[in-house]
Amino acid sequence: MNDTNQFAAGRDRSLRERTGRLLGQWGVFARGFLEHPRMVGSVIPSSRFTIEKMLAPVDWDSCKLFVEYGPGVGTFCEPVLERLRADGALIVIDTNPLYIDYLRRTIHDPRFTAVLGSAADVERIVAEHGHDAADYVLSGLPFSTLPAGVGPAIAAATHRVLRPGGAFLVYQFSKRARDFMAKHFDQIDSGYEWRNVLPCELFWGWKT
């Protein structure tokens, strides 16, 4: 990288950091939605009711690695870390550097790792961080608006990276995500949470 590119990268990073401090969590979340609406499910973070219901089936005693796609500003991160065992790990993956920068600056837990990348590369990311498989994968990515082919690729990669008995946890505003999941997960439990903006569909795909 030449000096000009280094300067530009440093300037952009500094701007993101200043913006994050000025806007706070809600501002960062809204900015990420406005910049990449097809990659963010909502302009408002998930409610505590959605969080509780989504995480309820997780066996935390046996969870060594929890992975989240599209963490945004970390709405699920703290609840997961509160429940996660002391020797467990949480890896979050997002394509938006605004969110990754924010999470790296605000979450200081040795079990937490924020990765700038695609959920479709979850197998490589998990392996690079010293794990053989994930116990649970959580996703709020908007499958109905992802670019063509990305949704099926993520569903397939998620099934491969999960250990037997693990689960793919998905919350969406539509049922389309279930179609991607059904090609790989024989057992899919479903739910619904109306105390959320907007009310959302919940799915738990189990790797049997």
N, C-alpha and C positions, 0 to 999 in steps of 0.2 A: 504494500500500500504506500503510495507516494505521500509527500507532505500535505498536498492539497486535500487528498481524500481523508487523511488522518484528521486534519483540521475540521473538515465537514462532519466527520463521524463524531468527533468530540463535541462540536457545536450542537448537533442534533441530540446527542445524549444529554447534554447540559440543559437544553430546552425542555426535554421530556421530564427531567428531574425537577426543574423549576415549576413546570406546569403541574406536576403531581403534587408538589407542596402547596401550591396556590389553590388548586381545585379540591383537594382532599379526595377521599374514597369515591364519593358519588360523582364528583366531577370527572375523575379518571375513568370510571365505568361508562359514563355518558359519552365522553370523548371517544372511547374505544368503539362504542356502538355507532356513533356518527361516522367514524372513519371507515369502519368495516362492518356494515349492518348485516351482510350475508354470513358473517362468521360469528356473530354474537346473537344469542337467542332472544334477549330482551334488553330494553334500556333501563330496566329496574332489576336489581339483584333478587334472588330467590328469597321467599319468606322463611321464617323460622319453622313454620309448619311443614313446608316442603322439605327442609333440611332434616327435620326429625323423622318424617315418614320415609324419606329416601334412604336414610342410613339405618333405619330400624332393623332390617334383616341381617346386618353385618355381624359376623362372629368376631368380635374384636380380640378375643383371647388368642385366636389362631392367625390373626392378620399380621403378616410381616411386611408386606408391601402393598400400599394403597396408591393407585394412580388416578389422577384426574385430568380430563381433557377440558380445555377452555375454562380455567379457573377464574378468569376475570380479575376482580380485585380481592379474591380470597374469601368469598362468602361461605364456602364449604370448608376452607382450609383450617380455620381455627376449631370448628366443631369436630373435624376429623382428628386433628392433633390432640384434642382433649380426650378423645376416646382411644387413640392409638397406643399400643403397648410401648414401654420405654425403649425397647430395642427394635421397634418398627421403623418404617420409612414411608414418607409421602413424597411422591414425585408428581409435579404438575407440569403439563405441557400446553403451550399456547403459541400461536403464530404471531401474536401481537407484541412487539417489544415494549409497548407502553405498559401493558399489564405485567410482563415479566420483570421489568425494571421496578415497578411499584411493589411487587411481592418480595423481591430480593431486598428491598430497602425497609420493608415493614414487618416481615416475619423473620424472627431470629430464633430458630429452633434447629438444633443439629440434625433432627430427623427430616427436615424439609429441604427439598431441592426444586428449584424452578428452572425449566428447560425451554428455551426458545426453539420451537420446531413444530413438526406436524404430528398429529396423533396417528397418522398412517405409518409413522416410523417408530411406533411404540416398542416393537421388539428390539430394535437396535438401541434405543434409549435405555430401556431396562437393562440390557446386557452391559452397556457401557458404564452403568452405575453399580455393577457387581451383583445383579440379581438374575436368577434363572427364570423366574416367572412372577406374575402378579397375583395377589389373592383377590383383589377387587379393583375394578376400573369404573370410575364415575364419569359421566358425560352430560353436559348441558348444551353441547354443540347443536345448532339447528340443522338437522339432517335434511330437512325439506328444502333448504336454500343453499346447501353446500354445492360447489362446482361438480359437474357431472363426473361420476366415477369415484369421488372422494368418499362419500358415505359408505358404499359397499367395501372399499378398501379398508376403511377404519374398522368396520364390523368384522371383517375377516381377520385382520391383524390382531384385534382385541381377543377374539376367540383363541387364536394361537398362543398369545402371550399369557393367558390365564391358566392357572393350575387347575387340575380336575377338582371340582367342588367349588371353584371360584365363581364370581358373578360379574356381569356387566350391568351397571346401574345407570339408567337413562331417564332424564326428565325432559319433556318436550311440550310444545303447545299443540302438536298434532300427533297422529298415530303413525305417521310414515316411518319413524325410526324402527317401529316394530317389524316392518317389512324387511328392512336390512338385517335385523337381528334374527329373524325367523329362519334365514338361510343357514345359520350356523348354530343357533341355540335351540335345542329341542324343548326345553322347559322355560317358558317365559311367564312370570307372574306380572300382573298389572294392577295399577291403582290410579287414583285421581285425587288431586288436591285443589279445592276451589279457593282456599285461603292464600292465594298467590296472585300476583299481577303479571300476566294473565293466569287464570286457572290452568293447571298443567296435567298432562298425562305422565304417569310413572311406570317404568318397566324394569324388571329384574330378570336378566337372562342368565340362567345357570349352566355352567359347563359340566355336564354329567359324565 
